[in-house]
């Protein structure tokens, strides 16, 4: 129930994140704040009379229960900053949200996350580059984070999904509201292969002042932020600035020096942000080589296509060190004719390669 009391605190108008932390520090729990008397609240330094009144008159069990029922009905989760599923990187930023609303499934915290952001009215070049980078990251099991806006954001989500990866869309409205409306199908795909996140409760309509707050979450979830296209005064640059202030790496896709869409990105390059010309630049920064993830992807594809008998033998074969058919026979307690037959099928299919007088190794 503590999670729901924290949700109640986060939904109180006029309190703010700093004052919530002051209250939690004093009372040790949100439930204790809910049950506190006026005199107890007065003793908390930094909490004005107006906030105390808001807390006392904001205790409405019926309303709280209706909020909980709404979450259950719409299949939305609320994770406070104290919940074990709250993203660890997000906790490290300045003023992290007290809680986040999640539609879908949060990708594993251990999986690397990269934010891809840029112009809503991007060029064909920007859209194409974004899609390809995101697709490559998806193949490498990197989660791509963006804001589900038109242009670069939408292409980032589509690319990673087409690459078989997971994605997180951070919204400047409730996770039950599709904005922009034309991204309905994309929104549904994201919820099935990742999640939608917002610090705003369900039913909250998009508003201009929500988006700078949203941008700090986009950068806060990721180790690296990649800026594809951004004008001189683009809101995307806010995300880049917040990322740099939070100690995150900001990479930039260089653009045409005559294009207004490249003014912001090319200025970031002038300031010393590293350049991205291919997805391998990002993977290298994360300590992943292209060959490693290509082999992983190939092995997964092979495993799906093989029968149980073929898979059993394929799993005995290594990437670098040749394995003899006789060795496989001994390990699996199978006769040599059966093993040789399946190895021949695997070789014809291009999954393994025979090295004379040495044995078999994997292809790919």
SVG drawing of the C-alpha trace seen along z (x, -y; Angstrom):
<svg xmlns="http://www.w3.org/2000/svg" viewBox="-15 -29 59 75">
<polyline fill="none" stroke="black" stroke-width="0.4" points="0.0,0.0 3.0,-2.3 3.4,-2.6 -0.2,-4.0 0.5,-6.5 3.6,-7.6 1.4,-7.9 -1.0,-10.1 1.8,-12.3 3.1,-12.7 -0.4,-13.7 -0.9,-16.4 -0.9,-19.8 1.6,-22.4 3.8,-20.1 6.7,-19.3 9.5,-16.7 11.7,-18.6 9.0,-19.0 7.9,-15.3 11.5,-14.3 11.4,-16.6 8.2,-14.9 9.5,-11.4 12.7,-12.2 10.8,-13.4 8.0,-10.8 10.0,-7.8 7.0,-6.7 4.2,-8.2 1.6,-6.3 2.8,-8.2 2.4,-11.5 -1.2,-10.4 -1.9,-9.8 0.0,-12.8 -1.7,-15.5 -1.4,-19.2 1.0,-19.8 3.3,-17.0 3.3,-18.6 4.1,-22.0 7.3,-20.6 8.7,-19.7 11.1,-22.5 10.5,-23.8 6.8,-22.8 4.6,-26.0 1.0,-26.3 -0.4,-26.1 1.2,-22.7 0.0,-21.5 -3.6,-22.4 -3.2,-20.7 -2.1,-17.4 -4.9,-17.6 -7.7,-18.3 -6.2,-16.0 -6.8,-12.8 -9.7,-11.2 -9.8,-7.4 -12.5,-7.2 -10.4,-9.2 -7.3,-7.1 -9.3,-3.9 -10.6,-5.2 -7.1,-5.9 -6.0,-2.4 -9.0,-0.9 -8.2,-3.0 -4.6,-1.7 -5.9,1.9 -8.5,1.4 -6.1,-0.2 -3.3,2.3 -0.9,-0.5 1.7,0.0 3.0,-2.7 6.6,-2.4 7.9,-4.8 11.6,-5.6 11.6,-3.1 10.3,-0.2 12.9,2.4 11.7,2.1 12.3,-1.7 15.2,-2.2 18.5,-2.6 20.0,-5.1 16.9,-7.3 17.6,-7.6 20.9,-9.2 19.6,-12.4 18.7,-15.7 15.2,-15.6 14.1,-12.1 10.4,-11.5 8.8,-10.4 7.2,-7.7 6.5,-6.6 3.4,-5.2 4.2,-2.2 2.1,-0.6 3.7,2.6 6.8,4.2 10.0,2.4 13.0,3.9 15.5,5.5 17.5,2.9 20.7,4.7 20.1,4.3 21.9,1.3 19.7,-1.6 20.4,-4.3 18.2,-7.3 17.7,-8.4 16.2,-11.9 15.9,-14.6 13.6,-16.8 9.9,-16.2 10.1,-17.5 13.2,-15.6 14.6,-15.2 14.6,-11.9 18.3,-11.6 17.5,-12.0 14.7,-9.4 16.8,-6.9 19.8,-7.2 17.7,-7.0 15.9,-3.9 19.1,-2.1 20.9,-2.9 17.9,-1.8 17.5,1.4 21.1,2.3 20.8,1.6 17.7,3.8 19.6,6.6 22.3,6.2 19.7,6.4 20.1,2.7 16.9,1.0 16.1,-2.2 14.5,-5.1 12.7,-8.0 9.6,-10.2 7.1,-8.8 6.9,-12.2 6.7,-12.5 10.0,-12.3 13.1,-11.0 11.4,-9.6 8.9,-7.6 11.7,-6.2 13.7,-5.3 10.9,-3.2 10.1,-1.6 13.7,-0.7 14.4,1.0 11.2,3.0 12.0,4.1 15.4,5.2 13.8,7.4 14.6,5.3 12.7,3.6 11.9,-0.1 10.7,-2.7 8.6,-5.7 8.6,-8.5 5.5,-10.6 4.5,-14.2 1.0,-13.0 -0.7,-10.0 0.4,-6.6 -3.3,-6.0 -3.3,-8.9 -1.9,-8.6 0.0,-11.8 0.3,-12.4 -2.9,-10.6 -1.4,-9.1 1.0,-7.0 -1.7,-4.8 -0.5,-1.6 3.1,-2.4 2.0,-3.0 0.4,0.4 3.5,2.1 5.7,0.3 3.5,1.5 3.9,5.1 7.7,4.9 8.8,2.7 6.7,0.0 5.3,-3.5 6.4,-5.7 5.2,-8.9 5.5,-10.7 2.0,-12.1 -1.1,-10.2 -3.5,-8.5 -5.8,-11.0 -3.2,-13.8 -3.4,-15.7 -0.1,-16.8 1.0,-20.3 4.1,-22.4 5.6,-22.5 5.4,-18.7 8.0,-18.1 11.1,-19.5 10.3,-17.3 9.8,-14.4 13.2,-15.0 15.0,-14.6 13.5,-11.1 14.5,-10.2 18.1,-11.1 18.0,-9.8 17.1,-6.2 20.1,-5.8 23.8,-5.5 24.1,-7.3 22.0,-9.9 22.2,-10.1 21.1,-13.3 20.2,-12.9 18.8,-16.2 18.1,-19.4 17.7,-23.0 19.4,-25.9 16.7,-26.3 15.3,-22.8 13.8,-21.2 16.0,-18.2 19.0,-20.3 17.3,-20.4 17.6,-16.6 21.3,-16.8 22.0,-19.5 20.3,-17.5 22.2,-14.4 25.6,-16.2 24.7,-17.7 23.8,-14.2 27.2,-12.9 25.8,-10.9 27.6,-10.6 26.0,-12.5 26.7,-11.4 25.8,-13.3 25.0,-12.3 26.6,-15.0 24.4,-16.8 24.5,-18.9 26.1,-22.3 23.6,-24.1 20.6,-22.6 18.7,-24.4 18.0,-21.0 21.8,-20.5 22.6,-23.7 22.0,-22.3 23.7,-19.0 26.7,-20.5 27.1,-23.0 27.1,-20.0 30.0,-18.6 31.8,-21.9 31.4,-21.7 33.2,-18.3 30.4,-15.7 31.6,-12.6 30.3,-11.9 28.3,-8.8 28.6,-7.6 27.4,-4.0 25.8,-2.0 29.2,-0.4 30.4,-3.7 27.7,-3.3 28.2,0.4 32.0,-0.2 31.3,-2.8 29.1,-0.2 31.9,2.4 30.1,4.5 31.7,5.4 29.6,5.8 30.9,9.4 29.8,10.4 26.2,9.3 26.1,10.6 27.1,14.0 24.5,13.9 21.8,13.0 22.9,15.7 22.9,18.4 19.4,17.4 18.1,17.6 19.7,21.0 18.3,22.3 14.7,21.4 15.1,23.2 16.6,26.5 14.8,29.6 15.4,30.8 17.9,33.5 19.8,30.9 19.8,28.3 21.3,30.8 24.2,31.5 24.6,27.9 25.0,26.8 28.0,29.1 29.9,27.2 32.0,24.2 32.8,20.9 36.6,21.2 37.8,24.6 36.9,27.6 34.9,30.4 35.2,34.0 32.1,36.1 33.4,38.8 33.6,36.3 29.9,35.4 29.0,39.1 30.6,39.7 29.0,36.6 25.5,37.3 25.7,41.2 24.7,41.4 26.0,43.6 28.4,42.2 26.1,42.7 23.3,40.6 25.7,37.8 27.5,37.8 24.1,37.6 22.9,34.5 26.3,32.8 26.1,33.2 22.6,31.6 24.0,28.7 26.9,28.3 24.7,28.2 22.5,25.6 25.6,23.4 25.4,23.6 28.6,25.5 31.9,26.0 34.1,29.1 37.8,28.6 39.7,31.6 41.3,33.8 40.2,31.3 36.4,31.4 33.5,29.0 33.1,25.3 30.1,23.0 29.6,20.7 28.3,17.1"/>
</svg>
